[in-house]
Amino acid sequence: MGYTTDFLGHLEVTPSFNDAEAEYLTAFAASRRCWRPGGPYEVPGNPRAEELPTDVSNRVATGQPGYWCDWVPCWDGCCISFTGREKFYDPVAWLVYLRDHFLAPGAKAGASGLPAFRDFTFDHQINGLVVMNRRDTREMSAIVVVDNAIEKVVMVPGVPEKFVWGPLPYEEEEDRWRNRSRKVEAERARRALDDIAALQGRTSA
């Protein structure tokens, strides 16, 4: 069934991302990181509307840690943080991937020759602290980043995975609000589709 991890904090990026970098990294995080004909750096034009055949969607992109990268730039481009989605696995490995392929001097995407990276600067430095708490084992750890050096520090080891704990009160409350937000978003999407359908009906009439 997997497990959920709570994240607190963010990582500062200097210099800030430019528009091309922020747009690409946002699309990268929003898209399932599965095998694509264009290679591991390919992102769809509209990640939320993408439909993939099973034999493609169940193959992890070459060299990437998993199906979802849940590190995303902020609106101002000055930091990266957790997207808030459930079940973000391998956050350290994903952060290392972003650094090595897109952010730091000498990043690998720079040698790809792909148009998506034409305006990338590949000169970013990451610094900051993000604290993580695994809900199942209660392991508490921190991702410490200093001048692009990334380290995971375990502060509370937690229990073995076979001893899965139930949710704490704050976790239940967070989940309640998350579920409520999803229902509100679904209702808004339904109303938008109804409005479009009504408009199309008036236009055809």
Backbone as CSV, one residue per row, in Angstrom:
resi,resn,N_x,N_y,N_z,CA_x,CA_y,CA_z,C_x,C_y,C_z
1,MET,0.810,-1.212,0.000,0.000,0.000,0.000,0.849,1.270,0.000
2,GLY,2.135,1.120,0.378,2.996,2.288,0.412,2.855,3.069,1.702
3,TYR,3.560,4.183,1.783,3.526,4.992,2.993,3.592,6.467,2.619
4,THR,3.147,7.292,3.554,3.146,8.737,3.368,4.209,9.369,4.254
5,THR,4.864,10.382,3.737,5.863,11.121,4.506,5.446,12.582,4.584
6,ASP,5.516,13.150,5.768,5.255,14.577,5.946,6.571,15.339,5.795
7,PHE,6.513,16.475,5.106,7.700,17.292,4.858,7.495,18.684,5.441
8,LEU,8.556,19.235,5.996,8.521,20.598,6.534,9.794,21.316,6.114
9,GLY,9.613,22.461,5.461,10.770,23.255,5.060,10.900,23.360,3.557
10,HIS,11.958,24.050,3.127,12.211,24.234,1.708,13.706,24.400,1.501
11,LEU,14.110,24.395,0.225,15.519,24.536,-0.120,15.684,25.761,-1.013
12,GLU,16.538,26.683,-0.606,16.752,27.905,-1.370,17.646,27.631,-2.572
13,VAL,17.344,28.306,-3.674,18.097,28.145,-4.916,18.641,29.503,-5.337
14,THR,19.968,29.574,-5.553,20.592,30.820,-6.022,21.504,30.511,-7.207
15,PRO,21.445,31.322,-8.247,20.418,32.338,-8.492,19.056,31.697,-8.708
16,SER,18.005,32.481,-8.628,16.654,31.956,-8.808,16.481,31.374,-10.211
17,PHE,15.532,30.452,-10.336,15.231,29.883,-11.644,14.689,30.951,-12.582
18,ASN,15.091,30.889,-13.842,14.444,31.743,-14.834,13.142,31.080,-15.276
19,ASP,12.395,31.740,-16.141,11.077,31.223,-16.528,11.168,29.859,-17.209
20,ALA,12.146,29.694,-18.084,12.283,28.425,-18.802,12.571,27.276,-17.843
21,GLU,13.426,27.533,-16.871,13.770,26.490,-15.905,12.584,26.146,-15.016
22,ALA,11.906,27.179,-14.515,10.758,26.954,-13.635,9.646,26.207,-14.353
23,GLU,9.378,26.575,-15.606,8.320,25.915,-16.361,8.654,24.448,-16.624
24,TYR,9.894,24.189,-17.005,10.273,22.800,-17.285,10.225,21.945,-16.022
25,LEU,10.804,22.429,-14.932,10.856,21.654,-13.701,9.465,21.429,-13.117
26,THR,8.556,22.377,-13.318,7.178,22.199,-12.867,6.496,21.110,-13.682
27,ALA,6.691,21.128,-15.000,6.117,20.087,-15.858,6.754,18.726,-15.565
28,PHE,8.040,18.733,-15.273,8.748,17.497,-14.932,8.132,16.862,-13.696
29,ALA,7.844,17.681,-12.686,7.254,17.170,-11.444,5.809,16.736,-11.638
30,ALA,5.106,17.371,-12.561,3.690,17.062,-12.763,3.466,15.831,-13.627
31,SER,4.505,15.366,-14.315,4.356,14.245,-15.251,4.919,12.953,-14.671
32,ARG,4.270,11.858,-15.002,4.739,10.536,-14.590,6.073,10.270,-15.274
33,ARG,7.074,9.953,-14.483,8.411,9.785,-15.025,8.609,8.361,-15.526
34,CYS,7.938,8.068,-16.619,8.016,6.750,-17.232,8.772,6.855,-18.560
35,TRP,9.023,5.721,-19.174,9.733,5.677,-20.442,8.957,6.421,-21.524
36,ARG,9.679,7.235,-22.295,9.083,7.942,-23.426,10.050,7.888,-24.600
37,PRO,9.525,7.926,-25.829,10.395,7.828,-27.008,11.471,8.903,-27.050
38,GLY,11.159,10.102,-26.510,12.118,11.202,-26.545,13.195,11.139,-25.487
39,GLY,13.178,10.106,-24.665,14.197,9.972,-23.629,13.716,10.404,-22.259
40,PRO,14.566,10.264,-21.242,14.149,10.526,-19.856,13.832,11.985,-19.548
41,TYR,14.295,12.920,-20.378,14.027,14.330,-20.124,12.717,14.817,-20.742
42,GLU,12.078,13.979,-21.520,10.857,14.405,-22.213,9.725,14.647,-21.229
43,VAL,9.007,15.753,-21.411,7.811,16.037,-20.624,6.667,16.332,-21.591
44,PRO,5.448,15.897,-21.265,4.311,16.158,-22.158,3.894,17.617,-22.101
45,GLY,3.226,18.057,-23.163,2.763,19.441,-23.211,1.759,19.752,-22.122
46,ASN,0.900,18.782,-21.805,-0.094,18.943,-20.741,-0.062,17.691,-19.867
47,PRO,0.799,17.673,-18.831,0.957,16.467,-18.016,-0.336,15.939,-17.420
48,ARG,-1.253,16.825,-17.060,-2.480,16.382,-16.401,-3.444,15.692,-17.356
49,ALA,-3.295,15.945,-18.638,-4.206,15.345,-19.620,-3.572,14.169,-20.352
50,GLU,-2.360,13.823,-19.963,-1.640,12.766,-20.682,-2.258,11.395,-20.415
51,GLU,-2.421,10.619,-21.475,-2.895,9.245,-21.365,-1.842,8.336,-21.966
52,LEU,-1.349,7.394,-21.167,-0.258,6.530,-21.595,-0.697,5.074,-21.603
53,PRO,-0.249,4.294,-22.583,-0.539,2.856,-22.561,0.179,2.192,-21.395
54,THR,-0.377,1.105,-20.894,0.163,0.436,-19.704,1.602,0.004,-19.881
55,ASP,1.946,-0.516,-21.066,3.303,-1.012,-21.260,4.340,0.108,-21.214
56,VAL,3.900,1.353,-21.417,4.795,2.505,-21.326,4.785,3.091,-19.921
57,SER,3.606,3.266,-19.354,3.491,3.929,-18.051,4.104,3.108,-16.925
58,ASN,4.267,1.820,-17.110,4.837,0.958,-16.065,6.318,0.691,-16.249
59,ARG,6.988,1.540,-17.029,8.442,1.460,-17.192,9.047,2.777,-16.722
60,VAL,9.859,2.729,-15.677,10.480,3.950,-15.161,11.477,4.490,-16.183
61,ALA,11.500,5.801,-16.346,12.443,6.426,-17.267,13.873,6.070,-16.883
62,THR,14.709,5.876,-17.879,16.092,5.460,-17.667,16.836,6.406,-16.730
63,GLY,17.401,5.837,-15.674,18.228,6.604,-14.757,17.496,7.398,-13.700
64,GLN,16.160,7.388,-13.739,15.405,8.167,-12.749,14.961,7.277,-11.590
65,PRO,14.870,7.845,-10.374,14.616,7.042,-9.173,13.239,6.403,-9.072
66,GLY,12.242,6.921,-9.787,10.884,6.390,-9.660,9.943,7.094,-10.611
67,TYR,8.640,6.880,-10.382,7.632,7.424,-11.293,7.302,8.891,-11.052
68,TRP,7.551,9.393,-9.845,7.140,10.763,-9.537,8.250,11.517,-8.814
69,CYS,8.559,12.699,-9.334,9.488,13.604,-8.659,8.658,14.701,-8.017
70,ASP,8.626,14.726,-6.709,7.763,15.678,-6.008,8.521,16.867,-5.428
71,TRP,9.621,17.246,-6.067,10.264,18.527,-5.781,9.867,19.492,-6.886
72,VAL,9.390,20.679,-6.514,8.894,21.626,-7.506,9.325,23.046,-7.132
73,PRO,9.610,23.897,-8.127,9.978,25.285,-7.830,8.791,26.065,-7.261
74,CYS,9.084,27.067,-6.456,8.031,27.957,-5.975,7.667,28.942,-7.077
75,TRP,6.621,29.740,-6.844,6.151,30.684,-7.863,7.220,31.707,-8.233
76,ASP,8.035,32.104,-7.275,9.052,33.115,-7.533,10.356,32.530,-8.056
77,GLY,10.469,31.199,-8.046,11.667,30.555,-8.566,12.869,30.599,-7.641
78,CYS,12.668,31.016,-6.388,13.805,31.170,-5.486,14.050,29.954,-4.602
79,CYS,13.165,28.958,-4.686,13.343,27.777,-3.850,12.622,26.580,-4.468
80,ILE,12.903,25.402,-3.936,12.163,24.203,-4.305,11.640,23.573,-3.022
81,SER,10.479,22.927,-3.144,9.864,22.309,-1.981,9.040,21.104,-2.414
82,PHE,8.506,20.408,-1.449,7.646,19.246,-1.673,6.333,19.689,-2.309
83,THR,5.835,18.912,-3.273,4.591,19.270,-3.963,3.361,19.111,-3.083
84,GLY,3.437,18.251,-2.051,2.276,17.990,-1.211,1.529,16.724,-1.587
85,ARG,1.958,16.061,-2.673,1.292,14.816,-3.046,1.622,13.720,-2.044
86,GLU,0.739,12.730,-1.994,0.965,11.604,-1.104,2.043,10.677,-1.652
87,LYS,2.720,9.986,-0.739,3.626,8.889,-1.089,4.748,9.314,-2.030
88,PHE,5.551,10.247,-1.563,6.760,10.648,-2.274,7.903,9.759,-1.800
89,TYR,8.368,8.904,-2.693,9.450,7.982,-2.343,10.791,8.499,-2.886
90,ASP,11.869,8.132,-2.206,13.235,8.474,-2.624,13.448,9.976,-2.818
91,PRO,13.047,10.805,-1.865,13.220,12.255,-2.041,14.679,12.677,-2.153
92,VAL,15.574,11.973,-1.456,16.998,12.330,-1.527,17.549,11.994,-2.911
93,ALA,17.222,10.792,-3.400,17.691,10.386,-4.723,17.170,11.327,-5.802
94,TRP,15.920,11.777,-5.660,15.359,12.706,-6.642,16.045,14.069,-6.580
95,LEU,16.371,14.507,-5.374,17.051,15.793,-5.243,18.445,15.730,-5.877
96,VAL,19.135,14.627,-5.659,20.449,14.435,-6.281,20.311,14.431,-7.808
97,TYR,19.253,13.789,-8.306,19.021,13.742,-9.747,18.814,15.145,-10.315
98,LEU,17.983,15.940,-9.663,17.743,17.303,-10.129,19.033,18.113,-10.133
99,ARG,19.801,17.992,-9.081,21.077,18.720,-9.010,22.008,18.314,-10.144
100,ASP,22.165,17.007,-10.333,23.152,16.507,-11.288,22.731,16.681,-12.741
101,HIS,21.430,16.725,-12.992,20.963,16.783,-14.373,20.500,18.167,-14.823
102,PHE,20.008,18.998,-13.897,19.384,20.255,-14.307,19.924,21.522,-13.646
103,LEU,20.527,21.406,-12.469,20.774,22.607,-11.675,22.238,23.035,-11.583
104,ALA,23.099,22.136,-11.177,24.470,22.504,-10.820,25.347,22.722,-12.051
105,PRO,26.453,23.421,-11.889,27.414,23.556,-12.994,27.835,22.182,-13.508
106,GLY,27.874,22.030,-14.819,28.214,20.746,-15.412,27.063,19.764,-15.451
107,ALA,25.832,20.217,-15.187,24.667,19.327,-15.175,24.539,18.600,-16.519
108,LYS,24.117,17.345,-16.442,24.152,16.452,-17.603,23.223,16.878,-18.734
109,ALA,22.099,17.491,-18.401,21.165,17.904,-19.452,21.776,18.960,-20.369
110,GLY,22.783,19.656,-19.887,23.422,20.683,-20.695,24.095,20.138,-21.939
111,ALA,24.484,18.868,-21.878,25.158,18.248,-23.022,24.193,17.487,-23.917
112,SER,22.889,17.555,-23.609,21.909,16.779,-24.361,21.594,17.385,-25.727
113,GLY,21.785,18.689,-25.845,21.468,19.361,-27.096,19.984,19.566,-27.331
114,LEU,19.156,19.282,-26.335,17.708,19.401,-26.496,17.272,20.867,-26.382
115,PRO,16.296,21.260,-27.190,15.818,22.649,-27.148,15.269,23.058,-25.782
116,ALA,14.744,22.101,-25.016,14.153,22.419,-23.711,15.158,23.068,-22.767
117,PHE,16.456,22.840,-23.011,17.476,23.347,-22.083,18.280,24.500,-22.662
118,ARG,17.803,25.067,-23.761,18.526,26.149,-24.419,18.717,27.350,-23.487
119,ASP,17.712,27.644,-22.662,17.781,28.811,-21.781,18.134,28.461,-20.338
120,PHE,18.525,27.227,-20.099,18.976,26.844,-18.758,20.367,27.434,-18.504
121,THR,20.606,27.837,-17.253,21.896,28.444,-16.911,22.875,27.447,-16.287
122,PHE,22.350,26.388,-15.681,23.188,25.357,-15.048,24.230,25.985,-14.108
123,ASP,23.786,26.901,-13.291,24.705,27.577,-12.368,24.098,27.730,-10.973
124,HIS,23.183,26.830,-10.628,22.443,27.010,-9.391,23.126,26.337,-8.201
125,GLN,22.897,26.945,-7.051,23.386,26.394,-5.789,22.193,26.193,-4.862
126,ILE,22.138,25.034,-4.217,21.030,24.701,-3.321,21.531,24.729,-1.879
127,ASN,20.731,25.318,-1.001,21.022,25.338,0.426,19.710,25.253,1.201
128,GLY,19.726,24.567,2.314,18.525,24.543,3.143,18.368,23.271,3.942
129,LEU,17.198,23.174,4.572,16.899,22.054,5.457,15.435,21.667,5.292
130,VAL,15.180,20.395,5.081,13.824,19.867,5.025,13.737,18.692,5.994
131,VAL,12.778,18.758,6.899,12.572,17.673,7.871,11.477,16.748,7.355
132,MET,11.697,15.441,7.503,10.755,14.441,7.004,10.320,13.513,8.135
133,ASN,9.040,13.134,8.119,8.527,12.181,9.095,7.719,11.107,8.377
134,ARG,8.212,9.875,8.385,7.465,8.769,7.796,6.330,8.373,8.716
135,ARG,5.122,8.354,8.182,3.963,8.090,9.027,3.887,6.644,9.494
136,ASP,4.412,5.697,8.708,4.259,4.291,9.089,5.245,3.878,10.176
137,THR,6.512,4.210,10.027,7.525,3.781,10.995,7.875,4.862,12.010
138,ARG,7.440,6.124,11.739,7.767,7.284,12.575,9.248,7.658,12.496
139,GLU,9.931,7.171,11.481,11.309,7.632,11.290,11.295,9.119,10.999
140,MET,12.116,9.871,11.723,12.237,11.303,11.492,13.652,11.589,11.029
141,SER,13.759,12.292,9.913,15.071,12.579,9.353,15.065,13.967,8.742
142,ALA,16.225,14.390,8.311,16.357,15.713,7.697,17.223,15.607,6.454
143,ILE,16.834,16.356,5.438,17.693,16.542,4.277,18.426,17.855,4.481
144,VAL,19.734,17.767,4.601,20.573,18.946,4.828,21.367,19.214,3.552
145,VAL,21.219,20.414,3.022,21.917,20.769,1.785,22.763,22.015,2.031
146,VAL,24.049,21.893,1.787,24.977,23.011,1.941,25.829,23.095,0.677
147,ASP,25.693,24.191,-0.055,26.470,24.403,-1.280,26.400,23.197,-2.219
148,ASN,25.167,22.705,-2.446,24.888,21.593,-3.348,25.280,20.217,-2.812
149,ALA,25.879,20.168,-1.634,26.177,18.877,-1.010,24.934,18.415,-0.246
150,ILE,24.421,17.243,-0.610,23.150,16.749,-0.075,23.398,15.594,0.871
151,GLU,22.806,15.684,2.064,22.983,14.633,3.074,21.661,14.368,3.780
152,LYS,21.383,13.095,4.025,20.224,12.723,4.833,20.714,12.376,6.236
153,VAL,20.119,13.002,7.242,20.481,12.763,8.635,19.271,12.174,9.354
154,VAL,19.394,10.960,9.881,18.304,10.320,10.618,18.368,10.770,12.066
155,MET,17.296,11.402,12.522,17.249,11.912,13.899,16.553,10.929,14.832
156,VAL,15.493,10.273,14.354,14.786,9.242,15.119,14.642,8.036,14.196
157,PRO,15.269,6.907,14.532,15.286,5.760,13.617,13.907,5.186,13.289
158,GLY,12.975,5.266,14.218,11.665,4.675,13.981,11.670,3.176,14.246
159,VAL,10.560,2.552,13.938,10.417,1.120,14.182,10.535,0.366,12.861
160,PRO,10.769,-0.953,12.891,10.786,-1.728,11.648,9.465,-1.614,10.912
161,GLU,9.514,-1.765,9.586,8.326,-1.562,8.760,7.198,-2.541,9.079
162,LYS,7.530,-3.687,9.672,6.472,-4.651,10.013,5.605,-4.148,11.159
163,PHE,6.101,-3.173,11.928,5.314,-2.593,13.014,4.735,-1.258,12.559
164,VAL,3.725,-1.318,11.717,3.145,-0.093,11.168,2.213,0.547,12.180
165,TRP,2.382,1.829,12.432,1.564,2.533,13.405,0.361,3.175,12.737
166,GLY,-0.653,3.398,13.535,-1.837,4.098,13.038,-1.586,5.589,12.979
167,PRO,-2.487,6.335,12.338,-2.287,7.776,12.186,-2.394,8.528,13.510
168,LEU,-1.595,9.568,13.632,-1.679,10.474,14.771,-2.784,11.492,14.519
169,PRO,-3.257,12.173,15.571,-4.357,13.132,15.393,-4.093,14.195,14.328
170,TYR,-2.870,14.755,14.302,-2.605,15.812,13.315,-2.626,15.245,11.902
171,GLU,-2.223,13.981,11.742,-2.238,13.344,10.427,-3.673,13.128,9.944
172,GLU,-4.537,12.716,10.843,-5.947,12.536,10.484,-6.565,13.867,10.061
173,GLU,-6.212,14.936,10.764,-6.762,16.258,10.432,-6.244,16.741,9.075
174,GLU,-4.949,16.534,8.825,-4.388,16.918,7.536,-5.066,16.160,6.405
175,ASP,-5.293,14.859,6.602,-5.937,14.045,5.571,-7.379,14.489,5.345
176,ARG,-8.052,14.890,6.426,-9.433,15.334,6.298,-9.502,16.589,5.415
177,TRP,-8.593,17.525,5.655,-8.578,18.750,4.854,-8.154,18.462,3.418
178,ARG,-7.207,17.536,3.241,-6.774,17.183,1.891,-7.923,16.581,1.090
179,ASN,-8.670,15.682,1.724,-9.804,15.056,1.042,-10.887,16.088,0.719
180,ARG,-11.088,17.022,1.650,-12.086,18.075,1.414,-11.667,18.940,0.232
181,SER,-10.377,19.283,0.141,-9.882,20.104,-0.958,-10.052,19.385,-2.285
182,ARG,-9.816,18.083,-2.279,-9.979,17.319,-3.508,-11.427,17.329,-3.981
183,LYS,-12.350,17.215,-3.048,-13.763,17.240,-3.411,-14.143,18.600,-3.987
184,VAL,-13.617,19.673,-3.382,-13.906,21.018,-3.885,-13.349,21.189,-5.292
185,GLU,-12.122,20.720,-5.523,-11.511,20.835,-6.838,-12.282,20.021,-7.869
186,ALA,-12.720,18.827,-7.483,-13.488,17.984,-8.402,-14.806,18.646,-8.767
187,GLU,-15.446,19.288,-7.787,-16.711,19.967,-8.048,-16.494,21.165,-8.976
188,ARG,-15.433,21.899,-8.782,-15.122,23.034,-9.648,-14.867,22.561,-11.080
189,ALA,-14.127,21.447,-11.214,-13.847,20.907,-12.543,-15.137,20.458,-13.223
190,ARG,-16.039,19.840,-12.441,-17.308,19.384,-13.012,-18.130,20.569,-13.503
191,ARG,-18.182,21.638,-12.697,-18.943,22.825,-13.087,-18.348,23.485,-14.322
192,ALA,-17.004,23.491,-14.407,-16.356,24.082,-15.575,-16.709,23.303,-16.840
193,LEU,-16.722,21.981,-16.733,-17.091,21.153,-17.881,-18.550,21.375,-18.269
194,ASP,-19.419,21.518,-17.257,-20.834,21.800,-17.537,-20.991,23.138,-18.254
195,ASP,-20.216,24.139,-17.822,-20.294,25.462,-18.455,-19.824,25.395,-19.912
196,ILE,-18.748,24.629,-20.139,-18.238,24.485,-21.504,-19.266,23.795,-22.383
197,ALA,-19.880,22.727,-21.839,-20.889,21.991,-22.599,-22.070,22.884,-22.921
198,ALA,-22.498,23.693,-21.941,-23.633,24.595,-22.161,-23.300,25.642,-23.216
199,LEU,-22.068,26.164,-23.161,-21.643,27.165,-24.128,-21.598,26.568,-25.530
200,GLN,-21.077,25.347,-25.647,-21.012,24.692,-26.939,-22.422,24.427,-27.486
201,GLY,-23.357,24.086,-26.573,-24.733,23.859,-26.992,-25.382,25.123,-27.529
202,ARG,-25.103,26.262,-26.876,-25.670,27.535,-27.346,-25.050,27.944,-28.687
203,THR,-23.747,27.652,-28.828,-23.057,28.015,-30.075,-23.590,27.205,-31.249
204,SER,-23.789,25.898,-31.042,-24.273,25.040,-32.134,-25.726,25.350,-32.501
205,ALA,-26.482,25.839,-31.495,-27.893,26.180,-31.754,-27.966,27.457,-32.589
